[in-house]
């Protein structure tokens, strides 16, 4: 491997680690403030599936799986943090393939619901805005604010 390729690989790996840490940090925020333990039981977290040496099929499922303590209903949550909008859209899924995979998962687990919780702006552990998007209502991997603003959450400390 040439020196240039080694440098590019090093920088790429470093960026992936940085993004992974942001994702972990936002997942913790979601568990603590959006679905707090007093109201929701955490059944499963993708952290349970982390393994660097082998492919783990469970990684393809949403990040979190909860049970509402009051209603006993279970639901899945995919966590996404975005620093800002891209071309005036919230790019919550990276591409059509990822979007399709989420939709296929949703069909597989119906009638359970799947939500995409998005933190926008600020820091992953303290986002400026938070949205809880019901996957069944989302039609595209990127959304204009006129579509996603109705799902904004008002969080209190």
N, C-alpha and C positions, 0 to 999 in steps of 0.2 A: 504494500500500500504506500502510495506516494505521501510525502509530507503534507501537501495540500489536502489530500483526502483525509489524512489523520486529523488535521486541524478542523476541517469541516465536520467530521464525525464527532470530535470533542465538543465543538460548539453546539451541534445538534443535540447531543446527549445532555449537555448542560441546560439547554432550553427545555427539553422534555422533563428533566428533574424539577426545574423551576415551575413549569405548568402543573406537574403532578402535585407539588406542594401547595400551589394555589387551590387546586381542586380539593385536596384534603382539608385545607383550612375552611373553604366554603362549605364542605359537607358538615364539618363540626358546627359551623354557624347554623346551618339548616336544622341539625339535630337539637341544638340548644334553644334556638329562638323561634323557628317556624313550627317545629313539632316537638315541644318540650316534654320531658319525661313525665310530668304531672298529668299530661293529657294523652300521650301516645306511647305505646310500647314499641321499642325498636326490636323487630324480629330478626332482621338480617341487614348487614352492611357489606358492601363489596370489599371492605378491608379484610373481611373474613376469608376472601378468596385470593388475596395477593400472594403471588408465588413467582419469583423471578426465573426459576429454572424450568417450569413446565407450563404449558398452556392450560388455563383453567376456564372451562366453558361458562361458569357462572359470571365471569367478567363481562359477558355480553348482556347480562340483565341490568336493570336500573340500579343505581347506587344504594338505595335504601328500601326497606320493606317495613311498614308500620302496621300497628293495630290501634284503632281509636279506643281508648279506655271506656268511653261513654257508650258508644254504639256497637263496639266489638267488630266493626268493619275493618277490613285490611286493604291496603293500597301500596303501590310502588311509587318511588320518587327518584327521578333523575336530576342531579344537581349540576348546574352550569353557572360559571361566573364569567362575566364579560366586562372588560374595563370600559368599553364604549360601544356605540352603535357602529356598524360598518355599512357605508353607503345608505345611511338613514334607516337601516334595518337592524333588528335584533337577530343575529346569526346564531341561533341556539343549537342547531345541528351542523356539523362541519360540512356535510354534503348530502346529496339525495340518497346515497347508499345507507348512511347512518340513519337518516330520517326513516327510510323504508324498514330498517331493522327494528326501530322503536315501534313503528306501526304494527309490524308482524308480531312483536312481543305482546302488544296491547291486545290484539285479536286472540292470542293464545291464552291469555289470563282472564278474559272477560268472564264474568261481569265485574271483576275487580278493576279498579281505576288505576291509571298511571298518570302521574303529574310530572311536569318539568318545572322545577323551581330554579329561577334565574336570578342571580344577583347582578346588578348593573351599576357600574361606577364605584368609587371608593376603593375599599380593600376587601379581599375575600372574607376576612373575619369581621368586617364592618361595612357592608355594601350600602351605597346611597339609596338604592331602590331594590325591591324584591318583588318578583312576580311568581304566581303559582298558576301555571298553564295546564289546563286539562288536556292531555294528549289527544283525546277523542275529538276535540274541537279544533286542533291545530292542523292546518292543511298544507303548510310549507315549512321548509327548514330555516327560512328567514322571514321575519314578520315586521311590518311597519308598526309604528307606535299606535296608530289608530286602532290596530287589532289587539295588541298586547296590553295596552294601558288599563283596560277594564279588569285585568287580573292582578293589579298591583295590591300588595298586602300593606297594611298599616301595622307595623310592629312596634310594640312597646317594650322597654327594657324590663 
